Amino acid sequence: MNRQKVLNWIGGIWFVVNLPILPFVGPAVYAILGNYFFDQRVPYAVVTLIVFTTFLVLSKSWSGKYMKTPVILSVIVFLYATLQLVVVQDFLVTHRPLLFWIIFVVLVSVICIAVIKAMRGELNK
């Protein structure tokens, strides 16, 4: 098996372990950290950040590209872990109008780019 397949398998296993299989417990890593820390949210976010960075570095060094399946799966777990932090939630609530404007500008930009590319494709035929 080549390195990318190994990385894909490890990334898939990491994602499955972090799925909230039991509704009250949440991800298995989060439940395990709950036995050792009073508030397991911060160590869980740190662990997921370390795993995300490891996948990012290994993906770049082994295959030469960043956007691979394990990187995307590990960033999903990292975003899930950071959204559990109260500090992040407070920041998102206090800056809600600015975040909505950023999302609006990004969506309009993506739609404009898609329309321009579609028009160019039609005009070139």
C-alpha positions in Angstrom: 0.0 0.0 0.0 1.3 3.4 -0.8 1.6 6.3 1.7 -1.5 8.1 0.5 -3.7 5.0 1.0 -2.3 4.6 4.5 -3.0 8.3 5.2 -6.6 7.9 3.8 -7.2 4.9 6.1 -5.9 6.6 9.2 -7.9 9.8 8.3 -11.0 7.7 7.9 -10.6 5.9 11.2 -9.9 9.2 12.9 -13.1 10.7 11.5 -15.2 7.6 12.5 -13.8 7.6 16.0 -14.8 11.3 16.3 -18.3 10.9 15.1 -20.9 11.4 17.8 -21.9 7.7 17.9 -23.5 8.0 21.3 -25.6 11.1 21.6 -24.9 11.8 25.2 -21.2 10.9 25.2 -20.2 12.4 21.8 -17.0 11.4 20.1 -14.9 8.7 21.7 -11.8 10.9 22.0 -13.9 13.5 23.8 -15.3 10.9 26.2 -11.8 9.5 26.9 -10.5 13.0 27.7 -13.5 13.5 30.0 -11.9 10.9 32.3 -8.7 12.9 32.7 -9.8 16.6 32.5 -12.5 18.5 34.3 -13.5 20.4 31.1 -12.5 18.2 28.2 -13.4 20.8 25.5 -10.1 22.6 25.4 -7.8 19.5 25.4 -10.1 18.0 22.7 -9.7 21.1 20.5 -5.9 20.9 21.0 -5.7 17.2 20.2 -7.8 17.8 17.0 -5.6 20.7 16.0 -2.4 18.5 16.5 -4.0 15.7 14.4 -5.1 18.2 11.7 -1.6 19.7 11.5 0.0 16.2 11.3 -2.3 15.2 8.5 -1.6 18.5 6.7 2.2 18.0 7.0 2.1 14.3 6.1 -0.2 14.9 3.1 2.1 17.6 1.8 5.3 15.7 2.3 4.0 12.3 1.1 1.9 13.3 -1.9 2.9 16.9 -2.6 -0.6 18.2 -2.3 -2.6 19.7 0.6 -6.2 19.0 -0.2 -6.6 15.3 0.3 -9.4 13.3 2.0 -7.7 12.9 5.5 -7.0 16.6 5.6 -10.6 17.5 4.9 -11.9 15.0 7.4 -9.5 16.2 10.1 -10.4 19.8 9.5 -14.1 18.9 9.9 -13.3 17.3 13.3 -11.2 20.3 14.3 -14.0 22.8 13.4 -16.5 20.7 15.4 -14.1 20.7 18.4 -13.5 24.5 18.2 -17.2 25.2 17.9 -17.7 23.6 21.3 -15.5 26.2 23.0 -17.5 29.0 24.7 -14.9 31.6 23.7 -15.4 30.8 20.0 -19.2 30.8 20.4 -19.0 34.2 22.1 -16.8 35.6 19.4 -19.2 34.3 16.7 -22.2 35.8 18.5 -20.7 39.2 19.0 -19.4 39.5 15.4 -22.5 38.0 13.8 -23.3 40.9 11.4 -19.7 41.0 10.1 -19.7 37.2 9.6 -23.0 37.3 7.7 -21.6 40.0 5.4 -18.4 38.0 4.8 -20.5 34.9 4.0 -22.7 37.0 1.7 -19.7 38.5 -0.2 -18.2 35.0 -0.6 -21.4 33.5 -1.9 -22.0 36.3 -4.3 -18.4 36.0 -5.5 -18.8 32.3 -6.1 -22.0 32.8 -7.9 -20.5 35.5 -10.1 -17.5 33.3 -10.9 -19.7 30.4 -11.8 -21.9 32.5 -14.1 -18.8 34.0 -15.8 -17.3 30.6 -16.4 -20.6 29.2 -17.7 -21.0 32.2 -20.0 -17.5 31.7 -21.3 -18.1 28.1 -21.9 -21.3 28.9 -23.9 -19.6 31.6 -25.9 -16.6 29.5 -26.8 -18.7 26.8 -28.4 
